[in-house]
């Protein structure tokens, strides 16, 4: 590979920083800069940085009369490069410093800004604008702005923050923002002003132009101190206008004379394409924020929440544990959710549904061989809690200095100010009691949502942001919990480095609209699985009917069943995500056939599938690819989803999932329907029913008998097989497999022309038989534990 060394030079008008891929040109006179390709092709021009104060006064680089350019060589984990510092100064306003980091051979740059108060008076900084560009013509990489522009909008305030792709229209909401997003949810990512329509994405975003086929990816790579957004603003009645802004929220940071304030750091990539840029971005976050190593295997838990809501009793918990044990479910944790506590937020006091108390409950869980888990929401407290009455100074205050109450899932509630030392001490005591005195090994967190802080005056400790306040709580929880498992929820940034698992979608119900949202969103969040933690997609529900307690969440007379197709779609989602599994039904309402289906995704494979058809004209990809590499073979598991109301013919090329096309042929097997679909060499087309999915196994065609699929696990060989070896001299295929939650299996073998399967040897197999259907041999067998199979083939 040729070395694209980072260089710089300057003329009387510009300072240039380039590395053979990216060229940045800074205008010495107005402080703005342009991004170009190494060929000179313009990406964006007249990019500016700046900040706003609490009085909404803006200061941008082009308003400063003086600027100084400082260049220095740098060397870090990226390699060699150059850091360019541009200091914009004025006698009357705070100094604004830009830093640009460009490295050899790397197709992106990093940037941040720093505000220094060199004046005699204090300045309250509201927002830091790290990147701000307006395109009003075709002189940019997006081409004709009037044509289709699509964004990848990523939510990082889970579980209620949607992830989706959508066209950013200049006049109205695009139809791809589906009907199941409530007006309350939409307002958090789309702002419909008189003159503008603004789309907002938390922390990261992608944008693609259908006219130029170019893609841009931007994302903040340091998320521990400030909340960050990427904004796309379209001007109504002007199709040729778009403004792209990346801002870091300082939340009225009071910058006293001599103080400095730095933004979060931004990554900008226009060369790699969205899938590769996302991986680069995630690697940046890993280096910057040091996430905890996720558990070796994703946990499997049973939770009381989704079925019982707030109505579960200690007898319900015991009854379900007994049924789980009797039916040999692969469950490790039992999580008691929102049902046990007194007065909502009194975590160490129980209500009359748990008369023996939660220490006793933990002991009962442990006695049955499970690990105890418990839900708490310690970031907020409701208005009638003991904490508010006794310690109102722990509450976040409104502008008048009173506790700031807002409505939440817990009623009228107030966020807790963890800059108060006594509040942190209280939280430490709660976690220490739950974990070290009562014996809970799983802490399920709820409630760290930035919306609860909107309209606040500030924290007791000055110049602390909402993100930092939440992170303070996480630090206390992590330290007090020791090696107990912590499940995070809410804004991702402050949880990174403290949570072992994290929710990435909203609650699911049997109604299709909830199923649709609770499967599409976590599938698109597979990009962060195993990076920061193990993802938790949503509770896994297997029941057909609505829970009798669901009226508590506001449904109005709608009591549908979850169909078999929808059930398979949910299971396919869970399987492809590879994250933590939370079974959330009353065990005795789960139909036996659905338990059998669920056993095919357990234990989790751990790896998540990748999005394939990005920017496909829909609000979510329909194709997800899971690449499986074992020491005996490599193959692909592909999920093809249809979230629409009519049957769809969905097509993709084998090259889209990283396979060589034209020269090779691939076997295609439909897992759920146990059907061989033939071979393909370039393009795969498949009809998918509405509200349904196809789970395909794609293997390279060999000239010898080979495994096509199994009925045991959705990976079709990755989890259930420890060994697969073909002896070409003896024409024998040897398999070592393990039963997990099953005792019967099918193995599908492809027989090239001229091969038969007349003989089998087995170990730990009770019964077996062979069915032949043309070139397909199906071995049906029952067994227990570890099984050894030898298939002796004969060539005619």
Protein Blocks (a to p, Z undefined) as FASTA:
>chain_A
ZZddddddddfkbccddehlaccdddfknopacdddfkopafbehiacddddfkopacdf
klpfbdcddddddddfkbpcdddddddddfkbccddddddddehiabdcdddddddfbfb
dcddfbdcfbdcddfbfbbfklpaklccddddddfbbfkbccddddddfkbccfklcfkl
cfklmmmmpccdfkbccdddehiacdddfklopacddddfbfklbccdddddddehiakb
ccddddddekhpacdehiacddddddddfknojklmmmmmmmmmmmmnopadddfbacdd
ddfklmnmmmbcfklmmmmmmmmmmnopacfbdcdddfkbghhlamkbccfklmnojmlm
mmmmmmnopacdddddfkbccfkbmklmmmmmlpccdfkopacddddfkopaddddfkbm
klmmmmmmmmmmmmmmnopabdcdehiafklmgoiabdfbghiafklmmmmmmmmmmmmn
omaccddehjfklmgojambdcfbdcddfbfklmmmmmmmmmmmmmmgoklmccdfbacd
fbfbdcfklmmnopahiacdddfklmmmmmmmmmmnopacddfbdfklpcfklmmmmmmm
cccehiacddfbgokhpabdfbdcdddddfkbccdddddddfbfbdcdddddfklnopae
hjaccddddfklopaebjafkbccddddehiacddddddddfbdcdfbdckbmnlommmp
mbdcddfklopacdddddfkbcbdcddddddehiacfbccdehiabdcdddehjaccddd
ddehjaddddddddZZ
